[in-house]
Amino acid sequence: MNDFFDPRYPNSENLRHRAKKRMPGFAFDYLEGGCIDEIGLKRNRDLIKEVQLRSNLLEPFDKTDLGVEIFGHKYSLPFGIAPVGLQGLMWPNAPEILAKAAAELNIPYVLSTVSSSRLERISELSEGKAWFQLYNPTDDSVRKDLMKRIHAAQVPVLVVTVDVPTFGYRINDIKNGLSMPPSMSLRNVIQMATSPAWLYETAKAGKPEMQTLKPYMPKGMPVDQLAAFMNDTVMGKVDAESLKPIRDEWQGPLLIKGLVSESDVKHAIALGADGVVLSNHGGRQLDAGESPIETMQQIVAKYGDQIKITMDSGIRSGTNIACSLAQGAEFTFLGRTFVYGVGALGDKGGIHTINMLKKQLEQTLTQLRCPSVKDLPKYLVR
């Protein structure tokens, strides 16, 4: 099972097309969508495609090492599964599928605060290997209780997302009336009814809910009050001062996710963060924002010796991973591609997607004759 690879779906786009056919339209729209005109979403993809690498074909070469050590653990590959909210809405049990696949193939899986699976369940399935992504709760009691649960689950790395000071203005989600569980509009019901595989798996798994946050939600809370609950309770201030209690309460490795600028990375270092995820939330929050691939090199040059610098946003392939690492990132994360994988292939989607990316990455480094991923910056053209 660990070497499963379905040759019908050799790249992210093939998985995407298959997943689109199997998911209800509102769920696929949520996965795909960017902010407002989706300019930032397109920019992420366009700019990473412009990165060029150069082979050294006559250099001595044996084989390539894809492993990376980060936060005291040697991972088999230089990429992990990024936190994606509402995964279970897009495909039933997606967090469980992906967490198990990541643990089996020794890459990190990052569970979202707004996941459809409980923190404790994912910790159990991943044998304590899953990381956790935290929004900074407005309610101190919620934050403290969540932190206790994170400690009890022996989460190895905490990732705090800071780039959601407001809900993204996503056109299709507004038109679809997206909620968790999905609203029962006629349009949404028709989309569910015409997605039989999704409907069958959902019937088995149960309706998707925000399981990690469920203990903090008022019982019987109407669906139309969920956004207000999230805004008032879950997504609090994320300036440097408000992050200090989290840094004080968490003694393990701490990553700040959602930064793009040098000034924000400087603040993260002053806070005592161990690493940053350069990210613009996959183009879902600020349509006119910079892409992390644009600012990577200058940030690495200035702060790379002071803090771990990782990246997500716009990465869809092994080539994209190689280009991000060549720009100076020490590690990378992918979100949409892994959800395409489970949407396309269900329980086998996580393993397939990891192996697909591994094959693509290995081919790229072998063609470059690059001995290890840490050497990739030597092969960067621009």
Phi, psi and omega in degrees: 000325184295340179255017182298132177208122181265110185294350176289341185230071186278355177214174185298323182293322176297317177297320181300313181298318180294316180297322180299325180288334187260340180266149168300148183304319183295325180288318178294320178300320179297318179295317186283330198293145170247186183276137173048259183267001178061030176291316180296323177300314180291321181299318178306312182289319183294317185290323180290334177288340182278346180292136181238144179238153183236129177285150169245082195288336183258007175285147175301138184205136177250288178208171183252147177251117182269356184286152179220134173263128177214131181055041172081006180235135177269108177273150184288337184220156185271029178216154177227179181263116184290155176292131177230120180289152176059030182304320182292342173287322183284320171210128183305135179063020180304316180299320179295317180299313184287321179296319179293317180297317180298317180295319181295323184256010170062052168231158180282138169249131181251115181278131178282145172306323183261034177284165176270006178238148179289142175310314183294323179294316181292323176299318179296312182295326183268004182057041177075015183264343185288138172277169179229134176261126184244132162273152183277103185297141175295322182275116182300325181293325177293316179300313182296320180291319177299318179297322176298317180294321178297316177298314182297327180280357179056043176298130184282330184219134177253131180244117181257119180272130186238002187257032177232061176289347177210158177292138177296141179271090186251116193300311184294324178296323178295314180294326182279350184060042188296136176207177181229109000290165184298145179292150185266049173290159180301319180299314181292322179297318179297318180296321177294317182295333180265015176235071190298323180294316178297316183296318180295313181293326177292321178299322178288319186278337186094160184298141181289132177220162177280087191293322180295326182269351186305321180298342184259356181271138175301137180296137179072019181296126179300148182303323184287357177258001183296317181299318179296320177299314180299316183290321185276335189241320193264320188252086183271189180302147181228028174283173186302321183295319183286343178275347182301318178301324178293316178299320180293323184278340185248115183267350180275185178300133182237124176250135174258121186250135175114015181264150177226334188261156177300320184296321179291322177295322177299318177297320180297320178295316179297327179291336183097018176294150179270341180196169176228152169251105174292121191196146169243033177061035178065026180075020187260355187242315182232108187295328183264012185282160176291153172271143181299334178293337179287325187256357186304309188297316181290326178292318178297317181298325184272323189233003185299336179270001183247342187202150177288131182243116179239177186208146161223184178092110176091356184273125182228353188212170175297325176297316178300320177299312180300318181294322178294318178291324178295329177287346177125353177296144177270342183199158182225162178224145177234140179246293186303318184302321181288328176287325171304318183300312180287328176296324181280321192235006176059229186300335181269356187293325180293310180298315179302313185294319177299313181293325176300310181295322178299314179300316180295316181293317181297319177297319181297312182292324178293320177296321176290338191062047181261120187289335180202160183295332180291344179270357186302325179302338179289344184256007182282128172271305176194000000 
